[in-house]
Amino acid sequence: MYHISIENNPDKREADIIEQGIIRFNVANCGMTWQPLAVFLRDDEGKIVGGITGHTEWGWLHCGMFWLPDELRGQGWGSRLLQVAEDEAKKRGCKHAHLDTFGFQARGFYEKHGYRVFGVLEDYPGDYHRYYMRKDL
């Protein structure tokens, strides 16, 4: 017999059962090419002050998180970080990139770098939209 439970604060080991199950299923169908990618901006003391985290898989770069503090924005650091991530993805054999951003975040920045919207989740959150974007590398 089975039953359904709601876990508001699931144990990581238990949540990993679900993640590992879908990974095994995906690998069986498409092969395993997943590789993490992090591009950090560091200060003179080596402290991380911004960067990109994501991964590459199946010929795609996925930029999951991209952050710079306000005082470093508008100085070209974001463009350089994105270019380094894309260059590394190409070295790994990627032909495309994808990401998502909110209406209050960086849609214009990504469009300036060749990304285009392929999907929109409206009213998420509130009156904002979430934009799903892609680019051919």
Salt bridges, closest charged atoms under 4 A:
ASP11 OD2 - ARG13 NH2 2.86
ASP16 OD1 - LYS12 NZ 3.11
GLU57 OE2 - HIS55 NE2 3.13
ASP70 OD1 - ARG73 NH1 3.53
GLU86 OE1 - LYS135 NZ 3.01
GLU88 OE2 - ARG92 NE 3.09
ASP100 OD1 - ARG130 NE 2.84
GLU111 OE2 - ARG107 NE 2.91
ASP136 OD1 - HIS96 ND1 2.75
ASP136 OD1 - ARG134 NH2 2.69
